[in-house]
Amino acid sequence: MPENKVLINLSNRHVHMCKEDVAILFGEGHALTKMKDLLQPGQFACEETVTIKGPKGSFEGVRILGPERKETQCEVMASDAFRLGLRELPCRESGQLDGSAAFEIVGPKGSVKKTQGLIIAKRHIHFDPASAERFGVKDKQIVKLHAGGERGATFDNVVCRVNPAYALECHLDFDEGNAVGIGNGALGEVIL
């Protein structure tokens, strides 16, 4: 892969769950079932899905991503806000949930009302330390990402996330990918 290029994969709406909410939604002692590994080491898509409810609408079949986390959060796209009945949703980095939107999760054994945790995920690039050094970026640095092609565009405000547990990969959501006509496996150019 060229030195300034990064693999782009697109994220659909999904949920990260804490152990307590898994027990309420799927029954005490339930363990999430791995369906397939994701590119990020230790991360996986689960067989389990849930329904996400907002004030006026819902989405069924929302995939859970594992492993369990300390706090439940749901990541959706900007275009999902209208269907859920929300005027706007905060765009945040994963885990930055203070002041985010309330929502409800419904599973086969129960439901959970969350007072926060519904966000639009901020576009970001995962870097392992060696890749970060090669690209000349630091953790939390903001860069631009150019996606080429007939409908190509440059995305501003892309967060660099550097951690030894990461693999080099950019995450955009399907709204962003569709806007520029790209899918999973596209390459983007990192612009400092």
C-alpha positions in Angstrom: 0.0 0.0 0.0 1.4 3.5 -0.8 2.9 5.3 2.2 0.2 8.0 2.4 -2.8 5.6 1.6 -5.0 3.9 4.1 -7.6 1.2 3.8 -11.2 2.6 4.2 -14.0 0.4 5.6 -17.5 1.6 6.1 -19.5 1.2 9.3 -23.2 0.6 9.4 -25.3 1.4 12.5 -24.3 -0.8 15.4 -24.2 -1.2 19.2 -21.4 -1.9 21.7 -22.9 -3.4 24.9 -21.9 -3.7 28.5 -22.3 -7.0 30.3 -25.2 -5.8 32.4 -27.3 -4.8 29.4 -26.5 -8.0 27.6 -27.9 -9.9 30.5 -31.1 -7.8 30.5 -31.6 -8.1 26.7 -30.6 -11.7 26.2 -30.9 -13.4 29.6 -28.6 -13.8 32.6 -25.3 -15.5 31.7 -25.7 -15.0 28.0 -22.4 -14.6 26.1 -22.2 -12.8 22.8 -21.7 -15.1 19.9 -18.9 -14.3 17.4 -20.1 -14.2 13.8 -17.0 -12.9 12.2 -13.8 -11.1 13.1 -13.3 -7.4 12.2 -10.1 -6.0 11.0 -9.3 -4.4 14.4 -7.6 -7.1 16.6 -10.0 -8.6 19.1 -13.1 -6.9 17.6 -15.9 -9.0 16.1 -19.4 -8.8 14.7 -21.9 -10.8 16.8 -24.8 -13.0 15.7 -27.0 -11.1 18.1 -29.0 -8.1 16.9 -31.4 -5.7 18.7 -33.9 -3.0 18.0 -32.9 0.6 18.6 -35.8 3.0 19.4 -35.8 6.8 19.4 -38.7 9.1 20.3 -40.6 8.5 17.0 -39.1 5.5 15.2 -36.8 2.5 15.3 -34.4 0.3 13.5 -34.6 -3.5 13.8 -31.7 -5.9 13.3 -29.0 -3.6 14.6 -25.8 -5.7 14.9 -23.9 -5.9 18.2 -20.1 -5.6 18.0 -18.0 -7.4 20.6 -16.4 -7.8 22.9 -18.4 -6.3 25.7 -17.5 -2.8 26.9 -17.8 -1.0 30.2 -20.6 1.3 28.8 -23.3 0.7 26.2 -23.3 2.9 23.1 -25.0 3.0 19.8 -23.4 4.5 16.7 -25.8 5.5 13.9 -25.5 7.7 10.8 -26.7 11.3 10.4 -29.5 10.1 8.0 -30.9 7.9 10.8 -31.8 10.8 13.0 -35.0 11.7 11.2 -36.4 8.1 11.3 -35.6 7.9 15.1 -37.4 11.3 15.6 -34.3 13.2 16.6 -33.5 16.7 15.2 -29.8 16.2 15.6 -27.3 13.8 17.1 -23.9 14.6 18.5 -20.9 13.6 16.4 -18.4 12.0 18.9 -15.5 9.7 19.2 -16.4 6.3 20.5 -16.7 6.3 24.3 -17.3 10.1 24.6 -20.9 9.8 25.6 -21.5 12.7 28.1 -24.4 14.7 26.8 -25.2 12.3 24.0 -28.7 11.3 23.0 -31.0 9.0 25.0 -32.4 5.8 23.3 -34.0 2.4 24.0 -32.6 -1.0 23.2 -35.0 -3.9 22.8 -33.8 -7.5 22.8 -35.6 -10.9 22.9 -35.7 -11.0 26.8 -36.1 -7.4 27.7 -35.4 -3.8 27.0 -33.1 -1.1 28.4 -33.7 2.7 28.4 -30.4 4.5 28.2 -30.1 8.2 29.2 -27.2 8.7 26.9 -25.0 6.8 24.4 -26.5 7.4 21.0 -24.0 9.1 18.7 -22.8 9.6 15.2 -19.3 8.3 15.2 -16.6 10.8 14.3 -14.7 9.7 11.2 -11.3 8.3 12.3 -8.2 6.4 11.4 -6.8 3.6 13.6 -3.0 3.6 13.6 -0.6 1.2 15.3 2.5 3.1 16.6 4.7 2.1 13.6 2.1 3.2 11.1 1.6 6.5 13.0 5.3 7.1 12.8 5.4 6.3 9.1 2.5 8.7 8.4 3.9 11.3 10.8 0.8 11.5 13.0 0.1 11.5 16.7 -2.8 10.3 18.8 -5.8 12.7 18.6 -4.3 14.6 15.7 -6.8 15.9 13.2 -6.1 15.2 9.5 -7.9 15.3 6.2 -8.7 12.2 4.1 -9.1 12.3 0.3 -11.2 9.6 -1.3 -10.7 9.6 -5.1 -12.9 8.5 -7.9 -15.6 10.1 -10.0 -17.4 11.5 -7.0 -14.2 11.9 -4.9 -14.0 14.4 -2.1 -11.7 15.4 0.8 -13.0 14.8 4.3 -12.0 17.3 7.0 -11.8 16.6 10.8 -10.6 13.0 10.7 -9.3 11.9 14.1 -6.1 9.8 14.3 -6.3 7.2 17.0 -3.0 5.6 17.9 -2.7 2.5 20.0 -0.6 -0.7 19.9 -3.8 -2.7 19.8 -4.9 -1.2 16.5 -4.5 -2.2 12.9 -4.2 0.5 10.2 -7.7 1.3 9.0 -10.0 4.2 8.4 -13.6 4.1 9.5 -16.2 6.2 7.7 -19.9 5.5 7.9 -22.2 4.5 5.0 -23.6 8.0 4.6 -20.0 9.3 4.0 -19.0 6.4 1.8 -22.2 6.7 -0.3 -21.7 10.4 -0.7 -18.4 9.8 -2.5 -19.2 6.5 -4.2 -16.9 4.2 -2.3 -17.3 0.9 -0.5 -15.3 -1.3 1.8 -11.7 -1.7 0.7 -11.3 1.7 -0.9 -8.1 3.6 -0.4 -7.9 7.1 1.0 -5.0 9.5 1.0 -4.1 11.0 4.4 -3.4 14.7 4.2 -1.6 16.4 7.1 
